[in-house]
Amino acid sequence: MADLVVTDRPRASHPRTLFTRSEDETSAAIGHRELAGARQQDQNTLMLYLVIKAALSGIIVAAVSEIARRNPGAGGLLASLPLVSVLGMIWLWRDTGDPVRMAAHAEATFWYVLPSLPMFLAVPFMLRGGWGFWTSLLAGCLLTMALYAGMIALGPKLGLRL
């Protein structure tokens, strides 16, 4: 590339001139590099934002599990708070600022919480009945998935927008 010479106008007398570029083309090339740099910065900012969201969410889950280890009632209370839903709404609002989308998200969250509630009765019932933890948890998750499928199938028939 050391032999590359860029000039405003072609000069036939210069043997190493490989191509020419007008001022507009040069400005466009510089603008393209600046745009590429801005895109890279936007991608870096987006990645940092995703890391912060994941870290904050992980910290909350870890705190709830540590509190539940020391005091199951307090851990249950914290776990029952809609922390993930609230964080999701905060992130969605920050990302979109769209009140219609936010309202639809909050309403759908309400309707999807309902089919998840029986799991919190089935798991302790099974554990007290002598079932192992993993079997009880799996059964609770399968129950929740079946109830979610039912909600997805029946919700629109009941006029719910999920």
N, C-alpha and C positions, 0 to 999 in steps of 0.2 A: 504494500500500500504506500510505500515511500515514494513511488513513482507517480502517484495520483496527484494531479494538479487541477484545482477547480478554478475556473475563471468565469467572469460575467459574460464574455463573448468568446466564441471560438477564435483561436489564432492558428492559422494554418502553418505559420512559421515555427511554432513550438512543437517539437516532436513528441513530448511526453503528455500532451493534453489528451486525456481519455474521454472526458465528457464535459459539458458546460451546464451551468445552472443559472437561471435568472434570479433576481433578488426575491421575487415572489416564491419561487421554488425553494430557495434557501430559507426564507421565513417559514414556509410551510414545514420544511424538515425540522427546523428548530422547534416550531410549535408542536410537531408530532412527538419530539423527544420530551418536551415539557409535559405534554398530555400523558405520555407513557409514565413519566415520573410521578405525576399526580395520581394516576391509576394505581401505581405500586404503593404510594403512600396511603391511598384509600383502602387498599387490600390489607396493609399492615394495621391500619386503624381498626378495620373490621375484625381482624384476627384478635387484636388486643381486647376489643369489646366482647368477643365471644369467650375469650379466656376469663375475663372478669365475670361475666355472667355465670360461667360454669363454676368458677372458684367460689363465688358467693353462694350459689345454690348448694354446692358440696359442703361448704362450711355449715350451712343451716342443717343439712341432713346429719352431718357428724355431730353437731351440738345436740340435736334431738336424741340421737342414739346414746350419747354419753349421759344426758340427763335421765333418759329412760332406764339406763343401767343402774343408776343410783336411786331413782324414784319412779317406778313404773307409772304411777298415776300422773305425775307431772309430765313425764315423757309422752303419755297418751294425750294429755291436754295440748301440749305443744304440737304433737303430730296431727291432732284433729284441726288445728288452725289451718286455714287455707293458705299457708305460706307459699307453696309452689304456685298456686293459682294467682295469688297477689303478685308474686315476682313475675309470673308470666304476663299479667296485665300491665305491670310497669314496663317490662321490656317491649311488649307489643305497642303500648302507647308511645314510648320513646322512639320506636322504629317507624310507626305509621302516623300517629296523631289523628287517627281516623275514628271518630266517635261511633259510627255505624258498625265498623268492624269490631270495635271494643265491646259494644253492646251485644252483638251476636256471639262473640267469644264468651262473655260472662254468662249469657243465657244458656249456651250449649254446655258450659262447665257445670252449671246447676243440674241440668238434666242428666249429665254423665256421672255426677256424684251419686245419684240415687242407686243405680245398679251396682255401685262398688260397695255400698254399705253392708249388705248381707255377708260379705267376706269377713267383716270384723265381728260377726257373731258366729260364723261357721268355724273359723280357725280356733277360737278358744273352746268352743263346744267339742271339737275333735280332739284338741290337746287334753282336755279334761277327761275325755273318753278313752285315753290311752294311745291315741294315734301319735306317730312321730311328728316332729316339727316340719320336716320337709314335705311329708305326705300331706299334712294339714294345710301348709302354705300352698302347695300345688293344687290341692282340691279347692281352696279358697280362690286362687287365681283362675282356675278353670270355671268355677261358678261365676266369677265376675265377668269373664270373657263371654260366657253364655248369656248372661244378663245384658251385657253390652250389645251383643248381636240382636237380642230381643228388642232393646231400645232403638237400635238402628232400623230394624224392620218395622216396628210399631210406631215409633215417634212421628214420622211424617204422616201416617194414617190418622194420628191424633191431632194433627195440625202443628206439630213441633218442628221448628227449623233447626236441625242439628248440623 
